[in-house]
Amino acid sequence: MASTLKQMKEGESVVDHSSAVGGGVDDVYGEDRASEDQLITPWTVSVASGYTLLRDPHHNKGLAFTQRERDSHYLRGLLPPAVATQELQEKKLMQNIRSYEVPLHRYVAMMELEERNERLFYKLLIDNVEELLPVVYTPTVGEACQKYGSIFKRPQGLYISLKEKGKILEVLRNWPERNIQVIVVTDGERILGLGDLGCQGMGIPVGKLALYTALGGVRPSACLPITIDVGTNNQKLLDDEFYIGLRQKRATGKEYYDLLEEFMSAVKQNYGEKVLVQFEDFANHNAFELLAKYRTSHLVFNDDIQGTASVVLAGLVASLKLLGGSLADHTFLFLGAGEAGTGIAELIALEISTKTYIPIDEARKKIWLVDSKGLIVSSRKETLQHFKKPWAHEHEPLSTLLDAVKAIKPSVLIGTSGVGQTFTQDVVEAMAAFNERPLIMALSNPTSQAECTAEQAYTWTQGRAIFSSGSPFDPYEYKGNLFIPGQANNAYIFPGLGFGLVISGAIRVHDEMLLAASEALANQVTQEHYDKGMIYPPLTNIRKISAHIAANVAAKAYDLGLATRLPRPADLVKYAESCMYTPNYRSYR
Ligand code: NAD
């Protein structure tokens, strides 16, 4: 028995309608304003009542249904008598989640909550972001992907396999939501540091999109997780009778690129020019190529390359307050020249070139990379992969990192090799020998793969290092001073960046938007943070940070003529804040 459920204004908490953008349907809760489809979003939403309502995660409130709502929506008797506030429900669930000692159990509890009560899920995530981020995303999501086949009961996104070739547009139309703004897509080939997980990589787009909503404010219904299944080279999965994906080796070459081409065309055909496609956890041979291929024709973004680059650049820009000088005054040395390393290097070069007006080739000369074969130098150029070639500067070949540190004398040392304990005591002491304040970023994940620990960086430099890492480290006390290591977490950037693209209706991602995102993040670091050695602001303020990033990115999109949502709002920070999804319950008539 279906009935119509009317969403009512929530008394005093109603947002000023006059500020609603687009002038069409009033959306007093703000969240629909982030979408241009607000003009056609119906004021009333039809959902089933009674028993079915309790099983609809978009509208279910559990014990928070009031007595009046229970009467109007045929819920009386289907719930125990107590009426709970959303805050009380949150308190109870946090108690439950904290009682699980195994991280994967916490993950499963959160996913089950999302399947049961979407608003409560997001409220928990937003209010307890530092605690729950490692639960719904890395590191726990990695384990969840490894066991994905046995964890999930309901589909959480779209699976597009080689079997769907020629029918991808139809598959997209099977998804229940029409107005999609952000797609996160993976082919599962390089899931975190875990390698090829094939179809089970789905946990990654699902987790990443939860963060787009919780940290960035994109509506959950506008997010679409997709896994492209072209097979897997993971023999263990192929031999596993419970494996959920295609049971074949990975398709490569033309077959692979033809499927991706059909996918990208179908996405544009179905959702238009303004849908953001974020490529996630593709192996680096495909990641660079897909980004290069589609960045001029679609709104695409690769978090592993561009998001990482932007968050690290933000840390570098912020650290200049502690180090002194401008970026151009520093010399950078990387260990690891893959997606993260070369992506960061390129954005640093672009920022230097933009700020000093020197050609990008000149700016690149400030940046050196070491890969598994040693310092990348011009005599190796012929044998280098194409994305390493711009970094092959004139220098004699050097085979070890220590030799490279001694010869290049960098002020900034960045680890993106994926190999733990490679910033040895010798290396860190060498950095401290010629830098008053060596900046050391040990970005490899997980914690066990960090190039060095926070404790090592601080003790080997007698407390002079500015340290940040990819995985979190606890604050460390050294000779009576408390140092708080920064975490160069991509979650600082991509939700705000994506939201900025959505609210401006941008049609392309331009590198200058990444610089804008970095600058906005760096500006959120206050003197109080610097005093503790921090070069990133605390994640607790992430919604505010995301609004500032979104505003800066949107401003750049308007400046570059890439924004389609007109007119340009006068105050973009306020506009971004007003567009953000909020997870508070609605009252139903
Ligand atoms: P990738 O596989 O693309 O690149 C790794 C690179 O390191 C390759 O070029 C490889 O040749 C090189 N390498 C491997 N062993 C080496 C060694 N012993 N010495 C020198 N170089 C070596 O991987 P990626 O996507 O660039 O990620 C690298 C690491 O960075 C991962 O651990 C990842 O978790 C981390 N990362 C951190 C962040 C962050 O902190 N926000 C973001 C992205 C990636």
Boltz pocket constraint, residues with backbone or C-beta under 6 A from the ligand:
constraints:
  - pocket:
      binder: B
      contacts: [[A, 192], [A, 193], [A, 284], [A, 303], [A, 304], [A, 308], [A, 311], [A, 335], [A, 336], [A, 337], [A, 338], [A, 339], [A, 340], [A, 341], [A, 370], [A, 371], [A, 372], [A, 373], [A, 415], [A, 416], [A, 417], [A, 418], [A, 419], [A, 443], [A, 444], [A, 445], [A, 446], [A, 449], [A, 469], [A, 470], [A, 471], [A, 488], [A, 489], [A, 490]]
      max_distance: 6.0
